[in-house]
Amino acid sequence: MPVYTLKCPDCTHEFKGMVLAYTKPPDIWVCSQCKSERAEPLAGREPEPHPWDDGGHGSGCLCCAGAQKPAQR
């Protein structure tokens, strides 16, 4: 599962986006900060493999590290 590094031209936010295995990347990437639909993968930067591809996952996960847990109800 490739993990892309994306950048929004509207707010300059950089973030990660994962594409599930055996699917194509989306035509439109949405910025996780300002919700602009103009975010794009950084030019010249190859997607990184997701740690699940190697059987590992956790704090080293590029797309999940630092993710906030949902509020408990």
Secondary structure, 3 states (H helix, E strand, C coil): CEEEEEECCCCCCEEEEECCCCCCCCCCECCCCCCCCCEEECCCCCCEECHHHHCCCCCCCCCCCCCCCCCCC
